[in-house]
Amino acid sequence: MRRPPLLLALLPLLAPPALAQSAQPTPPPVHVAPPPAAAQVNLADLLHRLAYNTPDSEELLEERLSSFTMTSFTEELDGKGRVKHNKLRVTRVHHEGERRVAQLVHAEDDGQDTTEKTRAELEKRGQAEDQKKNEKGLSFPVPFIARSQPLHHFTLVGPDKNDPTKVVVHFEPADRKGTDVMVGDAVVDPQTAMLQWLRLRPTKYQSSLVDRIDVEMRFRVEPGVGAVVQRIVGEGDGGLLFVRRHRRSTVTFTDVVFKPARASEGTP
C-alpha cells in the first residue's frame, strides 16, 4: 500500500541511526522522469487511453463485478440547508448462480434502526424492483467511457491547482443535450490515463420536477480493471411549486470483489 507523503517524510526520523556505513560515499540519486506538463499532453491520445481505462458501469455489473457492499446516506434538507430527515442503507450485492441479488444488511431512519421494517417493505414491494432501482443509480454515465465520448466535446484546461502533476479536462455536449450527456470537469493522471475524480451534471433531467442535480465521483485504480467508482456524492433540488425538496446523498462502495479477467483482454 502506498504510504502517505507525510509518513514518507517522517521515515528518516523513525529509522535507527546509521553506524559504520555513515562514512561510506552516498550513492548517486535516482532520477525519475517528471510528469508531462499540461501543454505537452496530447488530448486525443489521452482520451483514447481514458476510454480503455474507464470501464462502462453497465458492463462492470454484467461481466466483472462478483460482489460489493453499497452504503448510501441520504439527507433531506429544508430551505435553510438544515437536515430534516436522513436515511442510511447498507446493501450487499452478490451473485447466486446467474442471478444478481441485493440483500439489505442494515437500515436507519433518522438514527433509529429500521432494518427489519425496511426488509419487510422490500419483500412486499419486490426485491427485483428495488434491485433495478439500485442498478439504475450505479449506471450513471461517465463521459470518458467509449460509448459516451462521441456525445461530448473535451477541452484540456491545464494543470490541477491542487496537484500540478494532474490535468483538468472540461467536457460539455458535442451536439445535443440529454440525460446521457454531461457538463463538468475531471481531474486525470496524464501518465496513467486514470480518472481521479469528476464533477458533473446532466444537460437534461429525466423529470420536469427536477431543477438541479450536481454529482461528484471519486475513483480508485483496480489492477486489471481500470478506474472504478469508489464514492458518489450527489445534491439536487426539485418538486412542485409549494412542495420543494433539497436532497444530498453519499454512496460508497466497499468489499468489492471482481471476477477474473477474460483471457482475450489486453492493452490498448
N, C-alpha and C positions, 0 to 999 in steps of 0.2 A: 504494500500500500504506500502511495506517495506521501511523504511527510510534509506537513505544512511548512512554509518558508520560515516561520518563527522558530519552529523546532530545529530546523537545519542550522539556523543562526546560533542556537544555544548549544549545539552538539560540542563545539570546541571547549565550552566551559564545563560540560559534564564529563568529558573524556579524562582519563587519568593522565598525569603529567608525563611527558616524554623523558626517557632515561638516556642511555648512551647514544641513541640514534640522533639526538638533537644536534650533535656535532657534524653529522654527515650532510653532504650537499642536498639542497632541496631539489626534488625532481622538477622538470620543466612543466609549466601549466598546460592543461589540456584545452585546446582552443575549439570551441563549438561554434559552428556557423550561426550567425544571428538570423532570426526570423526575417522574412522579406518585409520590406516597408510596404505600406498600403499602395504607394504609387507603382510598385513593382508587381502587384498581384494582377494576374490575368483573370478578369471576371468570368469570361466564358469557360475557361478551364476550371475555375473554382466551382462554378455552377454544375459542370459535368461531374466533378468528383462529389459534390454535395448530393446530387441525385443518386449516386451509387451508395453513399454512406448514410443516407437518411431513409430508413425503411418506411414503407407505407403501413400505417397503423392497422388497416384492414387486413393486409397480408400477414402482419405480425400475429393478429388474433387467430387467423385461419391456419397459418402454417408453422409459426415459430414459437409462439408462447405456449408453454405447458401449464403453468400455474402462476398466480400472483395474488398479492393482497392489495386491495384498494381501500384507502381510508379517505373519506370525504367529510369535511366540516363546513356546514353552510350556515350563514348568519343572515337574518332578515333585519334591516336597519330602518329606523324612522327617518323623517325628513331632516333631522339634525345630525344624522350619522350615528345615533345611539342604537345599540343592539336591542331588538325587541324579542327575538326568538333565535335559537340555534339548534342545529341537528348534527349529530355525529353518527356516521355509519361506517362500520368496518366489514368488508365483504371479501371472502376468499373465493377466487375463481380457479377452477381446475377442470380436468378432463375425466370423464367416465366413459371409456371406450371412444367412440366418435363424437360423443355429446359433450358440450361445454356447459358446466354447471356453476352457478353463482350461489354461494351459501352465506347467509348473514352470520357474522361472528359476534358482533356487538352493536348495540344501538343506544343512543341517548337523545332525549329531547329536553332542552333547557337544563342540562346537567343531571336529569333523572334517568335511571336505567329503564329503557323500554324495549329491551331485546326480545322478550317473549311476546309482547304485544305486537311488535313490528313483524316478527316472524309469522304470527297468525294472520296479519293483514296481507303479507306477501303470499301466503298459502291461499288465501281467499281470492286475491286478485290474480294469482297465477305467476309462478316463478318465471315462465317463459317471457311474459310481458315485461317483467322487471329486468330480466337479463337483456332484452333488446334495448331497453332504455339505457342501461349501463353501457352497452357496447356502442350505442349511438354517441354517447359522450366521449368514449375512448377514440372514436374515429374522426376526431377533429382534424380537418385538412391542414397540412403543413405546406407552405408554398414551395419548399425546396424538393419535395418528392418528385419523381419523374413525371407523373401524370398531371401535376399541378403547375410545373414550371411554365408550360406554354400559355397559361392563363394570366401570368404575371410579367410585369416589367421590373427589372432589377437594376439598382444603381449602387456602385461602390462609394460609400460616404467617406470613409477614411478610417484611421486607427481608433480603437475604442479608448475613450478618455480614462477608463479605469485600468486598462491593460493594453498598452500600445502594441503588444505582440499579436493582438487580435484585431479584426477589422469589423466594421459595421456595414451591413448590407441592407439597403432600403428596398421594399417591394410594394407594388401597387398594381391595379388592374392593367393588363395589357390592352384590353378592349372593353369587354362587357363587365358589368357588375353582377354579383351573385352571392348566394350563401356559401359557395365554394371558392370565392375569390376574396383575398385578404389585402389589407393595407397595414404596414407596420415596419419594424426594424428587427434585425437579428444580429447577434454577435457570433462570429465564426472564427475558428482557428484556421488561418490560411495554409499552415503547413500540413495539417492532418485532414483538412476539409471536413471538420466535425462541428456541428452546431453546439453552441454553448447555451444560449437562451434566445428567446424571441418574444417580442410584444406585438400583438396584432388585434385587429377587429374585423369582422366580416363587412363587406361592402353592401350586403343586403341581408336582412333578417328573415327568419322563417315565419315570423308572425308580425302582424301590424301592431300588436300590443307591446312589442319590444322597442325601446327607444335607444338603448346603448348596451353594448357588450364589449368589454375590454378584457383581453386574455394575456397572461404571461406564462410561458412554458420554459421550464428548465430541463436540460438534457444531461445525460451521462453517457459515456462511451462503453458499450458492451462488446468485448472482443468477438469477432466473427459475425457480429450483427450490425453494428454501427451506432449512431446517436439515437438513443431511445429516451422517451419522455420519463422524467423522474417525478416532476411535480407540475401541476397546472393550477394557476390562481386566476379566477375569473370574477369580474364585478359587472353588474348590469342594473339598468333601470327599465321600468315598464309598467303597464297596467292601463286601466281606464281613466277617464277624466278625474273622478273623485276618489278612485281607489288606486293609489300609486304604491309600487313596491321597489325596494332597493335591496339587492342581494349580493352577498360576497361569498365565494366558495373556494376552498382549497382541497385539491385532490392529490394524494401522494401514492406512489406505487412502490411496494417493498416485497421482499421474499420472492423475487421474480426468478422463475426457472424457465430456461429456453430448451426447446427440442434441439437435437444435433443438427448441424447444418447439412444441407444436401451436398453430395459429393461433386456435383456439377458446378457449384458456386465457386467463383474465382475472383480475380482482381479486375478493376476496370481497364 
